[in-house]
Amino acid sequence: MVKRKTILTVLWVIIALIASTAIVSLIVLPQWKGIFIAGTGGFLILNLFLIMFFIRKNYKH
């Protein structure tokens, strides 16, 4: 069984990748496309933070 620390580490890496992609999309893409992709990336990061919260709360040692 996968340990909680490993799962949380993978989620942190995914959050970092999404955040960097959102920032790059703001810089590279035209105005509205970049804002849209960055907004959806922010929403996805928010959902991943909620997942991390519930994993920490409910995962049995």
All heavy atoms as TSV, in Angstrom:
chain	resi	resn	atom	element	x	y	z
A	1	MET	N	N	0.840	-1.185	0.000
A	1	MET	CA	C	0.000	0.000	0.000
A	1	MET	C	C	0.889	1.254	0.000
A	1	MET	O	O	1.914	1.302	0.662
A	1	MET	CB	C	-0.898	-0.032	1.224
A	1	MET	CG	C	-1.885	1.061	1.269
A	1	MET	SD	S	-3.262	0.598	2.313
A	1	MET	CE	C	-4.406	1.801	1.814
A	2	VAL	N	N	0.468	2.227	-0.739
A	2	VAL	CA	C	1.242	3.460	-0.860
A	2	VAL	C	C	1.074	4.287	0.418
A	2	VAL	O	O	-0.009	4.415	0.961
A	2	VAL	CB	C	0.768	4.262	-2.089
A	2	VAL	CG1	C	1.561	5.530	-2.236
A	2	VAL	CG2	C	0.879	3.422	-3.337
A	3	LYS	N	N	2.186	4.842	0.869
A	3	LYS	CA	C	2.137	5.654	2.083
A	3	LYS	C	C	1.559	7.031	1.793
A	3	LYS	O	O	1.594	7.525	0.672
A	3	LYS	CB	C	3.533	5.798	2.668
A	3	LYS	CG	C	4.098	4.503	3.173
A	3	LYS	CD	C	5.432	4.736	3.826
A	3	LYS	CE	C	5.971	3.436	4.357
A	3	LYS	NZ	N	7.237	3.619	5.028
A	4	ARG	N	N	1.044	7.640	2.831
A	4	ARG	CA	C	0.423	8.966	2.709
A	4	ARG	C	C	1.436	10.006	2.251
A	4	ARG	O	O	1.125	10.870	1.431
A	4	ARG	CB	C	-0.183	9.358	4.057
A	4	ARG	CG	C	-0.834	10.720	4.032
A	4	ARG	CD	C	-1.503	11.033	5.322
A	4	ARG	NE	N	-0.505	11.415	6.299
A	4	ARG	CZ	C	-0.791	12.011	7.441
A	4	ARG	NH1	N	-2.026	12.244	7.762
A	4	ARG	NH2	N	0.165	12.345	8.277
A	5	LYS	N	N	2.657	9.921	2.751
A	5	LYS	CA	C	3.674	10.912	2.388
A	5	LYS	C	C	3.990	10.861	0.892
A	5	LYS	O	O	4.175	11.900	0.261
A	5	LYS	CB	C	4.937	10.663	3.211
A	5	LYS	CG	C	5.989	11.706	3.013
A	5	LYS	CD	C	7.163	11.488	3.931
A	5	LYS	CE	C	8.193	12.566	3.722
A	5	LYS	NZ	N	9.359	12.380	4.577
A	6	THR	N	N	4.010	9.667	0.318
A	6	THR	CA	C	4.277	9.530	-1.114
A	6	THR	C	C	3.150	10.149	-1.934
A	6	THR	O	O	3.405	10.853	-2.926
A	6	THR	CB	C	4.417	8.035	-1.474
A	6	THR	OG1	O	5.403	7.450	-0.641
A	6	THR	CG2	C	4.795	7.864	-2.925
A	7	ILE	N	N	1.920	9.897	-1.531
A	7	ILE	CA	C	0.775	10.461	-2.248
A	7	ILE	C	C	0.807	11.981	-2.199
A	7	ILE	O	O	0.600	12.657	-3.207
A	7	ILE	CB	C	-0.542	9.924	-1.661
A	7	ILE	CG1	C	-0.658	8.421	-1.903
A	7	ILE	CG2	C	-1.736	10.644	-2.266
A	7	ILE	CD1	C	-1.810	7.776	-1.175
A	8	LEU	N	N	1.081	12.535	-1.019
A	8	LEU	CA	C	1.115	13.990	-0.875
A	8	LEU	C	C	2.272	14.606	-1.661
A	8	LEU	O	O	2.131	15.691	-2.228
A	8	LEU	CB	C	1.193	14.364	0.600
A	8	LEU	CG	C	-0.046	14.011	1.432
A	8	LEU	CD1	C	0.180	14.350	2.894
A	8	LEU	CD2	C	-1.278	14.704	0.908
A	9	THR	N	N	3.406	13.912	-1.726
A	9	THR	CA	C	4.536	14.416	-2.505
A	9	THR	C	C	4.195	14.465	-3.990
A	9	THR	O	O	4.504	15.449	-4.680
A	9	THR	CB	C	5.774	13.526	-2.281
A	9	THR	OG1	O	6.062	13.475	-0.888
A	9	THR	CG2	C	6.971	14.059	-3.033
A	10	VAL	N	N	3.538	13.432	-4.489
A	10	VAL	CA	C	3.129	13.411	-5.893
A	10	VAL	C	C	2.131	14.532	-6.167
A	10	VAL	O	O	2.214	15.213	-7.205
A	10	VAL	CB	C	2.539	12.026	-6.258
A	10	VAL	CG1	C	1.874	12.058	-7.614
A	10	VAL	CG2	C	3.621	10.973	-6.228
A	11	LEU	N	N	1.200	14.764	-5.253
A	11	LEU	CA	C	0.242	15.851	-5.442
A	11	LEU	C	C	0.926	17.210	-5.448
A	11	LEU	O	O	0.549	18.097	-6.220
A	11	LEU	CB	C	-0.841	15.791	-4.359
A	11	LEU	CG	C	-1.880	14.686	-4.533
A	11	LEU	CD1	C	-2.813	14.647	-3.326
A	11	LEU	CD2	C	-2.671	14.876	-5.797
A	12	TRP	N	N	1.947	17.408	-4.601
A	12	TRP	CA	C	2.682	18.680	-4.607
A	12	TRP	C	C	3.402	18.899	-5.934
A	12	TRP	O	O	3.459	20.014	-6.452
A	12	TRP	CB	C	3.684	18.742	-3.455
A	12	TRP	CG	C	3.079	19.177	-2.167
A	12	TRP	CD1	C	2.941	18.442	-1.037
A	12	TRP	CD2	C	2.526	20.469	-1.859
A	12	TRP	NE1	N	2.319	19.186	-0.063
A	12	TRP	CE2	C	2.065	20.426	-0.533
A	12	TRP	CE3	C	2.365	21.646	-2.591
A	12	TRP	CZ2	C	1.460	21.523	0.069
A	12	TRP	CZ3	C	1.767	22.726	-1.984
A	12	TRP	CH2	C	1.328	22.662	-0.664
A	13	VAL	N	N	3.956	17.816	-6.502
A	13	VAL	CA	C	4.632	17.930	-7.799
A	13	VAL	C	C	3.629	18.291	-8.891
A	13	VAL	O	O	3.898	19.149	-9.749
A	13	VAL	CB	C	5.382	16.618	-8.133
A	13	VAL	CG1	C	5.879	16.611	-9.567
A	13	VAL	CG2	C	6.525	16.402	-7.161
A	14	ILE	N	N	2.460	17.662	-8.858
A	14	ILE	CA	C	1.420	17.970	-9.848
A	14	ILE	C	C	0.971	19.422	-9.717
A	14	ILE	O	O	0.781	20.120	-10.724
A	14	ILE	CB	C	0.241	16.989	-9.700
A	14	ILE	CG1	C	0.667	15.580	-10.118
A	14	ILE	CG2	C	-0.957	17.445	-10.531
A	14	ILE	CD1	C	-0.345	14.511	-9.807
A	15	ILE	N	N	0.817	19.901	-8.484
A	15	ILE	CA	C	0.422	21.294	-8.266
A	15	ILE	C	C	1.482	22.246	-8.813
A	15	ILE	O	O	1.161	23.256	-9.439
A	15	ILE	CB	C	0.143	21.552	-6.767
A	15	ILE	CG1	C	-1.165	20.882	-6.363
A	15	ILE	CG2	C	0.108	23.040	-6.457
A	15	ILE	CD1	C	-1.445	20.915	-4.876
A	16	ALA	N	N	2.748	21.928	-8.607
A	16	ALA	CA	C	3.824	22.780	-9.125
A	16	ALA	C	C	3.814	22.815	-10.656
A	16	ALA	O	O	4.006	23.885	-11.258
A	16	ALA	CB	C	5.171	22.282	-8.614
A	17	LEU	N	N	3.584	21.676	-11.287
A	17	LEU	CA	C	3.528	21.638	-12.747
A	17	LEU	C	C	2.352	22.443	-13.288
A	17	LEU	O	O	2.490	23.188	-14.271
A	17	LEU	CB	C	3.428	20.189	-13.235
A	17	LEU	CG	C	4.678	19.342	-13.084
A	17	LEU	CD1	C	4.371	17.890	-13.431
A	17	LEU	CD2	C	5.774	19.881	-13.968
A	18	ILE	N	N	1.203	22.315	-12.653
A	18	ILE	CA	C	0.024	23.064	-13.106
A	18	ILE	C	C	0.233	24.559	-12.908
A	18	ILE	O	O	-0.129	25.369	-13.765
A	18	ILE	CB	C	-1.233	22.571	-12.369
A	18	ILE	CG1	C	-1.556	21.139	-12.780
A	18	ILE	CG2	C	-2.434	23.467	-12.662
A	18	ILE	CD1	C	-2.631	20.485	-11.941
A	19	ALA	N	N	0.827	24.951	-11.776
A	19	ALA	CA	C	1.062	26.372	-11.510
A	19	ALA	C	C	2.042	26.963	-12.524
A	19	ALA	O	O	1.823	28.070	-13.035
A	19	ALA	CB	C	1.576	26.557	-10.092
A	20	SER	N	N	3.106	26.238	-12.826
A	20	SER	CA	C	4.067	26.768	-13.798
A	20	SER	C	C	3.448	26.855	-15.193
A	20	SER	O	O	3.690	27.815	-15.931
A	20	SER	CB	C	5.321	25.898	-13.822
A	20	SER	OG	O	5.013	24.600	-14.249
A	21	THR	N	N	2.624	25.885	-15.557
A	21	THR	CA	C	1.949	25.936	-16.847
A	21	THR	C	C	0.968	27.099	-16.915
A	21	THR	O	O	0.847	27.763	-17.954
A	21	THR	CB	C	1.199	24.611	-17.101
A	21	THR	OG1	O	2.126	23.532	-16.977
A	21	THR	CG2	C	0.581	24.589	-18.471
A	22	ALA	N	N	0.269	27.366	-15.824
A	22	ALA	CA	C	-0.672	28.489	-15.807
A	22	ALA	C	C	0.055	29.818	-15.966
A	22	ALA	O	O	-0.401	30.701	-16.703
A	22	ALA	CB	C	-1.471	28.466	-14.504
A	23	ILE	N	N	1.184	29.963	-15.303
A	23	ILE	CA	C	1.943	31.208	-15.414
A	23	ILE	C	C	2.494	31.390	-16.829
A	23	ILE	O	O	2.434	32.484	-17.404
A	23	ILE	CB	C	3.068	31.244	-14.363
A	23	ILE	CG1	C	2.460	31.359	-12.968
A	23	ILE	CG2	C	4.032	32.382	-14.619
A	23	ILE	CD1	C	3.446	31.179	-11.846
A	24	VAL	N	N	2.998	30.305	-17.412
A	24	VAL	CA	C	3.518	30.382	-18.782
A	24	VAL	C	C	2.399	30.702	-19.765
A	24	VAL	O	O	2.595	31.477	-20.715
A	24	VAL	CB	C	4.239	29.066	-19.154
A	24	VAL	CG1	C	4.529	28.991	-20.644
A	24	VAL	CG2	C	5.516	28.928	-18.357
A	25	SER	N	N	1.209	30.144	-19.540
A	25	SER	CA	C	0.095	30.424	-20.447
A	25	SER	C	C	-0.329	31.890	-20.378
A	25	SER	O	O	-0.759	32.458	-21.384
A	25	SER	CB	C	-1.096	29.515	-20.153
A	25	SER	OG	O	-1.696	29.870	-18.927
A	26	LEU	N	N	-0.213	32.500	-19.210
A	26	LEU	CA	C	-0.518	33.930	-19.105
A	26	LEU	C	C	0.453	34.777	-19.922
A	26	LEU	O	O	0.077	35.797	-20.495
A	26	LEU	CB	C	-0.467	34.381	-17.643
A	26	LEU	CG	C	-1.720	34.138	-16.819
A	26	LEU	CD1	C	-1.451	34.475	-15.359
A	26	LEU	CD2	C	-2.873	34.951	-17.347
A	27	ILE	N	N	1.703	34.348	-19.974
A	27	ILE	CA	C	2.725	35.119	-20.670
A	27	ILE	C	C	2.702	34.862	-22.179
A	27	ILE	O	O	2.797	35.796	-22.974
A	27	ILE	CB	C	4.122	34.788	-20.078
A	27	ILE	CG1	C	4.173	35.219	-18.620
A	27	ILE	CG2	C	5.228	35.429	-20.888
A	27	ILE	CD1	C	5.384	34.719	-17.875
A	28	VAL	N	N	2.549	33.603	-22.581
A	28	VAL	CA	C	2.726	33.222	-23.978
A	28	VAL	C	C	1.466	33.396	-24.806
A	28	VAL	O	O	1.530	33.911	-25.931
A	28	VAL	CB	C	3.224	31.757	-24.060
A	28	VAL	CG1	C	3.260	31.274	-25.491
A	28	VAL	CG2	C	4.579	31.631	-23.410
A	29	LEU	N	N	0.324	32.984	-24.305
A	29	LEU	CA	C	-0.905	32.986	-25.100
A	29	LEU	C	C	-1.522	34.379	-25.165
A	29	LEU	O	O	-1.246	35.231	-24.328
A	29	LEU	CB	C	-1.908	31.999	-24.512
A	29	LEU	CG	C	-1.495	30.532	-24.559
A	29	LEU	CD1	C	-2.505	29.676	-23.847
A	29	LEU	CD2	C	-1.318	30.068	-25.981
A	30	PRO	N	N	-2.375	34.589	-26.166
A	30	PRO	CA	C	-3.106	35.865	-26.228
A	30	PRO	C	C	-3.938	36.062	-24.954
A	30	PRO	O	O	-4.205	35.115	-24.229
A	30	PRO	CB	C	-4.005	35.710	-27.451
A	30	PRO	CG	C	-3.374	34.662	-28.275
A	30	PRO	CD	C	-2.664	33.755	-27.329
A	31	GLN	N	N	-4.357	37.272	-24.754
A	31	GLN	CA	C	-4.910	37.692	-23.468
A	31	GLN	C	C	-6.002	36.774	-22.922
A	31	GLN	O	O	-5.878	36.249	-21.822
A	31	GLN	CB	C	-5.455	39.112	-23.588
A	31	GLN	CG	C	-5.929	39.663	-22.273
A	31	GLN	CD	C	-6.405	41.088	-22.408
A	31	GLN	OE1	O	-6.480	41.626	-23.488
A	31	GLN	NE2	N	-6.727	41.692	-21.291
A	32	TRP	N	N	-7.097	36.556	-23.645
A	32	TRP	CA	C	-8.221	35.809	-23.084
A	32	TRP	C	C	-7.951	34.326	-22.987
A	32	TRP	O	O	-8.415	33.670	-22.051
A	32	TRP	CB	C	-9.492	36.069	-23.899
A	32	TRP	CG	C	-9.946	37.471	-23.719
A	32	TRP	CD1	C	-9.890	38.466	-24.639
A	32	TRP	CD2	C	-10.469	38.058	-22.529
A	32	TRP	NE1	N	-10.353	39.642	-24.106
A	32	TRP	CE2	C	-10.718	39.410	-22.798
A	32	TRP	CE3	C	-10.743	37.582	-21.259
A	32	TRP	CZ2	C	-11.234	40.275	-21.859
A	32	TRP	CZ3	C	-11.260	38.443	-20.319
A	32	TRP	CH2	C	-11.499	39.778	-20.613
A	33	LYS	N	N	-7.191	33.778	-23.918
A	33	LYS	CA	C	-6.860	32.355	-23.830
A	33	LYS	C	C	-5.963	32.083	-22.625
A	33	LYS	O	O	-6.140	31.100	-21.916
A	33	LYS	CB	C	-6.167	31.890	-25.109
A	33	LYS	CG	C	-7.075	31.779	-26.286
A	33	LYS	CD	C	-6.311	31.296	-27.501
A	33	LYS	CE	C	-7.194	31.288	-28.722
A	33	LYS	NZ	N	-6.476	30.882	-29.918
A	34	GLY	N	N	-5.009	32.955	-22.403
A	34	GLY	CA	C	-4.121	32.787	-21.259
A	34	GLY	C	C	-4.848	32.913	-19.940
A	34	GLY	O	O	-4.607	32.144	-19.004
A	35	ILE	N	N	-5.750	33.875	-19.860
A	35	ILE	CA	C	-6.528	34.050	-18.630
A	35	ILE	C	C	-7.424	32.845	-18.387
A	35	ILE	O	O	-7.556	32.364	-17.259
A	35	ILE	CB	C	-7.351	35.351	-18.696
A	35	ILE	CG1	C	-6.411	36.552	-18.644
A	35	ILE	CG2	C	-8.371	35.420	-17.571
A	35	ILE	CD1	C	-7.085	37.879	-18.904
A	36	PHE	N	N	-8.033	32.314	-19.443
A	36	PHE	CA	C	-8.906	31.154	-19.301
A	36	PHE	C	C	-8.134	29.930	-18.823
A	36	PHE	O	O	-8.563	29.231	-17.894
A	36	PHE	CB	C	-9.604	30.850	-20.628
A	36	PHE	CG	C	-10.477	29.633	-20.577
A	36	PHE	CD1	C	-11.695	29.673	-19.924
A	36	PHE	CD2	C	-10.067	28.454	-21.176
A	36	PHE	CE1	C	-12.496	28.553	-19.873
A	36	PHE	CE2	C	-10.859	27.337	-21.129
A	36	PHE	CZ	C	-12.078	27.380	-20.476
A	37	ILE	N	N	-7.004	29.653	-19.444
A	37	ILE	CA	C	-6.212	28.481	-19.059
A	37	ILE	C	C	-5.642	28.653	-17.658
A	37	ILE	O	O	-5.620	27.712	-16.866
A	37	ILE	CB	C	-5.107	28.210	-20.093
A	37	ILE	CG1	C	-5.759	27.757	-21.405
A	37	ILE	CG2	C	-4.131	27.162	-19.598
A	37	ILE	CD1	C	-4.805	27.569	-22.540
A	38	ALA	N	N	-5.194	29.846	-17.309
A	38	ALA	CA	C	-4.680	30.086	-15.957
A	38	ALA	C	C	-5.796	29.960	-14.924
A	38	ALA	O	O	-5.578	29.438	-13.827
A	38	ALA	CB	C	-4.028	31.461	-15.879
A	39	GLY	N	N	-6.987	30.412	-15.257
A	39	GLY	CA	C	-8.120	30.287	-14.336
A	39	GLY	C	C	-8.510	28.840	-14.101
A	39	GLY	O	O	-8.781	28.430	-12.973
A	40	THR	N	N	-8.541	28.043	-15.179
A	40	THR	CA	C	-8.861	26.633	-15.001
A	40	THR	C	C	-7.747	25.907	-14.250
A	40	THR	O	O	-8.021	24.990	-13.464
A	40	THR	CB	C	-9.112	25.950	-16.353
A	40	THR	OG1	O	-7.996	26.162	-17.198
A	40	THR	CG2	C	-10.366	26.477	-17.008
A	41	GLY	N	N	-6.507	26.316	-14.459
A	41	GLY	CA	C	-5.404	25.740	-13.689
A	41	GLY	C	C	-5.522	26.081	-12.214
A	41	GLY	O	O	-5.278	25.242	-11.347
A	42	GLY	N	N	-5.911	27.320	-11.909
A	42	GLY	CA	C	-6.121	27.703	-10.514
A	42	GLY	C	C	-7.246	26.923	-9.873
A	42	GLY	O	O	-7.159	26.518	-8.707
A	43	PHE	N	N	-8.319	26.686	-10.630
A	43	PHE	CA	C	-9.431	25.891	-10.111
A	43	PHE	C	C	-8.994	24.452	-9.847
A	43	PHE	O	O	-9.361	23.848	-8.837
A	43	PHE	CB	C	-10.593	25.918	-11.107
A	43	PHE	CG	C	-11.811	25.195	-10.633
A	43	PHE	CD1	C	-12.589	25.728	-9.619
A	43	PHE	CD2	C	-12.169	23.987	-11.197
A	43	PHE	CE1	C	-13.717	25.062	-9.178
A	43	PHE	CE2	C	-13.291	23.316	-10.770
A	43	PHE	CZ	C	-14.065	23.847	-9.753
A	44	LEU	N	N	-8.175	23.893	-10.734
A	44	LEU	CA	C	-7.664	22.543	-10.546
A	44	LEU	C	C	-6.747	22.470	-9.326
A	44	LEU	O	O	-6.792	21.505	-8.558
A	44	LEU	CB	C	-6.927	22.084	-11.802
A	44	LEU	CG	C	-6.413	20.656	-11.821
A	44	LEU	CD1	C	-7.556	19.667	-11.627
A	44	LEU	CD2	C	-5.699	20.382	-13.119
A	45	ILE	N	N	-5.927	23.492	-9.118
A	45	ILE	CA	C	-5.056	23.527	-7.944
A	45	ILE	C	C	-5.887	23.596	-6.671
A	45	ILE	O	O	-5.582	22.925	-5.678
A	45	ILE	CB	C	-4.072	24.710	-8.043
A	45	ILE	CG1	C	-3.044	24.432	-9.128
A	45	ILE	CG2	C	-3.383	24.972	-6.719
A	45	ILE	CD1	C	-2.144	25.603	-9.440
A	46	LEU	N	N	-6.947	24.380	-6.678
A	46	LEU	CA	C	-7.840	24.443	-5.523
A	46	LEU	C	C	-8.428	23.070	-5.216
A	46	LEU	O	O	-8.477	22.648	-4.047
A	46	LEU	CB	C	-8.958	25.453	-5.778
A	46	LEU	CG	C	-10.027	25.575	-4.695
A	46	LEU	CD1	C	-9.428	26.177	-3.437
A	46	LEU	CD2	C	-11.188	26.401	-5.191
A	47	ASN	N	N	-8.854	22.345	-6.241
A	47	ASN	CA	C	-9.392	21.003	-6.035
A	47	ASN	C	C	-8.332	20.050	-5.498
A	47	ASN	O	O	-8.625	19.210	-4.642
A	47	ASN	CB	C	-9.977	20.458	-7.335
A	47	ASN	CG	C	-11.283	21.110	-7.673
A	47	ASN	OD1	O	-12.065	21.425	-6.785
A	47	ASN	ND2	N	-11.524	21.307	-8.954
A	48	LEU	N	N	-7.107	20.173	-5.973
A	48	LEU	CA	C	-6.041	19.315	-5.457
A	48	LEU	C	C	-5.729	19.626	-3.998
A	48	LEU	O	O	-5.416	18.716	-3.221
A	48	LEU	CB	C	-4.789	19.453	-6.323
A	48	LEU	CG	C	-4.889	18.817	-7.709
A	48	LEU	CD1	C	-3.662	19.170	-8.529
A	48	LEU	CD2	C	-5.038	17.324	-7.598
A	49	PHE	N	N	-5.817	20.901	-3.596
A	49	PHE	CA	C	-5.641	21.234	-2.185
A	49	PHE	C	C	-6.738	20.616	-1.326
A	49	PHE	O	O	-6.478	20.143	-0.219
A	49	PHE	CB	C	-5.602	22.746	-1.974
A	49	PHE	CG	C	-4.272	23.368	-2.263
A	49	PHE	CD1	C	-4.189	24.554	-2.974
A	49	PHE	CD2	C	-3.095	22.796	-1.820
A	49	PHE	CE1	C	-2.971	25.146	-3.247
A	49	PHE	CE2	C	-1.865	23.369	-2.086
A	49	PHE	CZ	C	-1.798	24.540	-2.802
A	50	LEU	N	N	-7.959	20.600	-1.836
A	50	LEU	CA	C	-9.050	19.940	-1.107
A	50	LEU	C	C	-8.799	18.440	-0.991
A	50	LEU	O	O	-9.045	17.840	0.068
A	50	LEU	CB	C	-10.393	20.197	-1.793
A	50	LEU	CG	C	-10.969	21.588	-1.620
A	50	LEU	CD1	C	-12.194	21.760	-2.513
A	50	LEU	CD2	C	-11.331	21.840	-0.178
A	51	ILE	N	N	-8.309	17.823	-2.049
A	51	ILE	CA	C	-7.968	16.405	-2.003
A	51	ILE	C	C	-6.899	16.159	-0.945
A	51	ILE	O	O	-6.993	15.208	-0.154
A	51	ILE	CB	C	-7.492	15.928	-3.388
A	51	ILE	CG1	C	-8.658	15.888	-4.362
A	51	ILE	CG2	C	-6.828	14.561	-3.303
A	51	ILE	CD1	C	-8.243	15.669	-5.794
A	52	MET	N	N	-5.875	17.016	-0.906
A	52	MET	CA	C	-4.810	16.849	0.081
A	52	MET	C	C	-5.349	16.997	1.504
A	52	MET	O	O	-4.946	16.261	2.405
A	52	MET	CB	C	-3.692	17.856	-0.180
A	52	MET	CG	C	-2.904	17.563	-1.426
A	52	MET	SD	S	-1.711	18.832	-1.822
A	52	MET	CE	C	-0.559	18.653	-0.493
A	53	PHE	N	N	-6.254	17.930	1.709
A	53	PHE	CA	C	-6.849	18.123	3.028
A	53	PHE	C	C	-7.581	16.863	3.486
A	53	PHE	O	O	-7.412	16.388	4.609
A	53	PHE	CB	C	-7.796	19.319	2.999
A	53	PHE	CG	C	-8.614	19.471	4.246
A	53	PHE	CD1	C	-8.034	19.954	5.413
A	53	PHE	CD2	C	-9.949	19.118	4.260
A	53	PHE	CE1	C	-8.786	20.085	6.569
A	53	PHE	CE2	C	-10.705	19.249	5.398
A	53	PHE	CZ	C	-10.122	19.731	6.564
A	54	PHE	N	N	-8.393	16.290	2.597
A	54	PHE	CA	C	-9.158	15.113	2.978
A	54	PHE	C	C	-8.280	13.874	3.110
A	54	PHE	O	O	-8.574	12.988	3.913
A	54	PHE	CB	C	-10.295	14.865	1.999
A	54	PHE	CG	C	-11.429	15.849	2.173
A	54	PHE	CD1	C	-11.789	16.682	1.138
A	54	PHE	CD2	C	-12.100	15.942	3.368
A	54	PHE	CE1	C	-12.820	17.598	1.302
A	54	PHE	CE2	C	-13.121	16.851	3.552
A	54	PHE	CZ	C	-13.486	17.676	2.521
A	55	ILE	N	N	-7.204	13.782	2.344
A	55	ILE	CA	C	-6.273	12.659	2.514
A	55	ILE	C	C	-5.614	12.756	3.879
A	55	ILE	O	O	-5.500	11.758	4.596
A	55	ILE	CB	C	-5.222	12.649	1.389
A	55	ILE	CG1	C	-5.853	12.157	0.096
A	55	ILE	CG2	C	-4.050	11.751	1.758
A	55	ILE	CD1	C	-4.935	12.233	-1.100
A	56	ARG	N	N	-5.171	13.947	4.256
A	56	ARG	CA	C	-4.549	14.110	5.572
A	56	ARG	C	C	-5.514	13.816	6.697
A	56	ARG	O	O	-5.144	13.271	7.736
A	56	ARG	CB	C	-4.016	15.522	5.725
A	56	ARG	CG	C	-2.769	15.772	4.951
A	56	ARG	CD	C	-2.234	17.152	5.207
A	56	ARG	NE	N	-1.054	17.379	4.378
A	56	ARG	CZ	C	-0.536	18.551	4.171
A	56	ARG	NH1	N	-1.073	19.619	4.712
A	56	ARG	NH2	N	0.541	18.686	3.415
A	57	LYS	N	N	-6.769	14.166	6.504
A	57	LYS	CA	C	-7.763	13.984	7.556
A	57	LYS	C	C	-8.217	12.530	7.697
A	57	LYS	O	O	-8.419	12.050	8.812
A	57	LYS	CB	C	-8.964	14.889	7.259
A	57	LYS	CG	C	-9.996	14.906	8.344
A	57	LYS	CD	C	-11.089	15.892	8.038
A	57	LYS	CE	C	-12.112	15.895	9.147
A	57	LYS	NZ	N	-13.229	16.777	8.851
A	58	ASN	N	N	-8.384	11.826	6.585
A	58	ASN	CA	C	-9.012	10.522	6.612
A	58	ASN	C	C	-8.094	9.328	6.385
A	58	ASN	O	O	-8.531	8.200	6.547
A	58	ASN	CB	C	-10.135	10.471	5.565
A	58	ASN	CG	C	-11.242	11.431	5.883
A	58	ASN	OD1	O	-11.569	11.639	7.034
A	58	ASN	ND2	N	-11.801	12.039	4.851
A	59	TYR	N	N	-6.862	9.547	5.991
A	59	TYR	CA	C	-5.974	8.439	5.701
A	59	TYR	C	C	-5.542	7.765	6.997
A	59	TYR	O	O	-5.049	8.409	7.910
A	59	TYR	CB	C	-4.757	8.935	4.939
A	59	TYR	CG	C	-3.979	7.841	4.241
A	59	TYR	CD1	C	-4.295	7.462	2.959
A	59	TYR	CD2	C	-2.936	7.212	4.883
A	59	TYR	CE1	C	-3.588	6.472	2.321
A	59	TYR	CE2	C	-2.226	6.216	4.267
A	59	TYR	CZ	C	-2.557	5.852	2.984
A	59	TYR	OH	O	-1.857	4.865	2.363
A	60	LYS	N	N	-5.710	6.449	7.074
A	60	LYS	CA	C	-5.353	5.721	8.290
A	60	LYS	C	C	-3.882	5.322	8.231
A	60	LYS	O	O	-3.378	4.870	7.213
A	60	LYS	CB	C	-6.234	4.494	8.444
A	60	LYS	CG	C	-7.672	4.909	8.610
A	60	LYS	CD	C	-8.543	3.729	8.863
A	60	LYS	CE	C	-9.961	4.262	8.934
A	60	LYS	NZ	N	-10.919	3.389	9.442
A	61	HIS	N	N	-3.214	5.443	9.334
A	61	HIS	CA	C	-1.778	5.157	9.406
A	61	HIS	C	C	-1.537	3.671	9.380
A	61	HIS	O	O	-2.019	2.857	9.950
A	61	HIS	CB	C	-1.166	5.763	10.647
A	61	HIS	CG	C	-1.259	7.259	10.634
A	61	HIS	ND1	N	-0.419	8.034	9.886
A	61	HIS	CD2	C	-2.096	8.113	11.252
A	61	HIS	CE1	C	-0.729	9.300	10.078
A	61	HIS	NE2	N	-1.744	9.380	10.897
